[in-house]
Amino acid sequence: MNKLRWIIFGVICAGMLGGLVFLANKDKKDVSQLDPSKIVASTDTEIGDHVYGNKNSQVVLFEYGDFQCPSCASAFPQIKTIKEKYKSQIAFVYRNFLLTSIHPNALSAATSAEAAGLQGKFWEMHDALYLNQTSWSNASTSDRNTIFAEYAKTTGINLDQYNNDLMSKKVVDKIARDRALAKKLDLTSTPSMLVNNQKMSDEVISNLVSGDGSKLTAEIDKALKAVGVEPPQSE
């Protein structure tokens, strides 16, 4: 068995073990001292929020997503466009809110993204998972993990380290914390979006999922103006 196959075998085992640990602890993460509208910083023992754009902005756009959620994948192109348009003016934070009862591959996808993130490649894996969702959404356990390992390989990360990180306490705790913050906000569906502490309406989300980000950009523009920042001009 060649090295990549050994790594993939290890990924499958790690994914199974990590899944059991997550399911046992998913509702036990204490976030009582955390403000969901604030960016969570990294520590020596915990993964912080993944932030794209201006980390010092007074306006933060939060997405609570599930990599296997079809609506999240539909919203992804518009969200990516918005991230790029406002990257010098807002911070964008992605948090995992996994609906594992209906999305059996979501946890494995999330652990793959978080493990890649420990080597600085979270956004690359995030994008690959959403862009190729139909390729793995209905895949078997072995097939999906083979696919995820291939995505990881294309990012240039160390696959041995990636394999080890899949079942690490840091990764399990990060996903559990994201879920606990979603529960603290009484979120029930994905994608859920917030601009600072303001939850976006169903109308805004439906608009986004349909391929039109105009209602979300209007909310972002309003938040920027409220803190004295002029929004970027529309192209």
HUZIPE-V266024 format. One record per backbone hydrogen bond with DSSP energy under -1.0 kcal/mol. NH is the residue of the N-H (numbers start at 1). CO is the residue of the C=O. If there is no record, write none. Layout:
nh->(NH;NH)
co->(CO;CO)
This chain:
nh->(6;7;8;9;10;11;12;13;14;15;16;17;18;19;20;21;22;23;24;25;26;28;34;38;43;49;52;54;55;57;61;62;63;64;65;69;73;74;75;76;79;80;81;82;83;84;85;86;89;90;91;92;93;94;95;97;100;102;103;106;109;110;111;112;113;114;115;116;117;118;119;120;121;125;126;127;128;129;130;131;132;133;135;136;137;139;144;145;146;147;148;149;150;151;152;153;154;156;157;162;163;164;165;166;168;172;173;174;175;176;177;178;179;180;181;182;183;184;185;186;187;192;194;195;196;198;200;205;206;207;208;209;210;211;212;217;218;219;220;221;222;223;224;225;226;227;228;229)
co->(2;3;4;5;6;7;8;9;10;11;12;13;14;15;16;17;18;19;20;21;22;25;31;35;46;40;92;90;53;54;91;194;93;192;95;66;69;70;71;72;75;76;77;78;79;80;81;82;86;86;59;52;61;50;63;65;98;99;99;103;105;106;107;108;109;110;111;112;113;114;116;117;116;121;122;123;124;125;126;127;128;130;132;133;133;136;140;141;142;143;144;145;146;147;148;149;150;153;152;158;159;160;161;162;165;168;169;170;171;172;173;174;175;176;177;178;179;180;181;183;182;64;62;198;60;195;193;201;202;203;204;205;206;208;207;213;214;215;216;217;218;219;220;221;222;224;225;224)
